């Protein structure tokens, strides 16, 4: 287990902190969408079972 933790730490040593990641994500993908409107616009009623 210790070896696995060391390997994980070595692989992710150069990763940016979570705060920086979310800041960059917010800057590059800053779109405020109303999820309910998106779902309603693309909703198609199910016809039911074909018996």
C-alpha positions in Angstrom: 0.0 0.0 0.0 2.8 2.4 0.9 4.4 1.8 -2.5 1.1 2.6 -4.3 0.8 5.8 -2.4 4.4 6.8 -3.2 3.8 6.1 -6.9 0.6 8.1 -6.9 2.4 11.0 -5.2 5.2 10.8 -7.8 2.7 10.8 -10.7 0.8 13.8 -9.4 3.6 15.9 -8.1 3.4 18.4 -10.9 -0.4 18.7 -10.8 -1.9 22.1 -10.1 -3.8 22.7 -6.8 -7.6 22.3 -6.9 -8.1 26.1 -6.6 -6.0 26.8 -9.6 -7.7 24.0 -11.6 -11.2 25.4 -10.8 -10.1 29.0 -11.6 -8.8 27.9 -15.0 -12.0 25.9 -15.6 -14.2 28.8 -14.7 -12.2 31.2 -17.0 -12.2 28.8 -20.0 -15.7 27.4 -19.7 -17.6 30.3 -18.1 -21.1 29.6 -19.4 -24.0 30.0 -17.1 -26.7 27.7 -18.5 -30.1 26.9 -17.0 -30.0 23.1 -16.9 -33.8 22.8 -16.6 -34.3 24.9 -19.8 -31.7 22.7 -21.6 -33.4 19.5 -20.6 -36.9 20.8 -21.4 -35.8 22.1 -24.9 -34.4 18.6 -25.8 -37.0 16.4 -24.1 -38.9 14.0 -26.3 -41.9 12.1 -24.9 -41.6 8.3 -24.9 -44.2 6.6 -27.0 -44.5 3.7 -24.6 -44.1 0.0 -25.2 -44.9 -1.4 -28.6 -47.0 -4.5 -27.7 
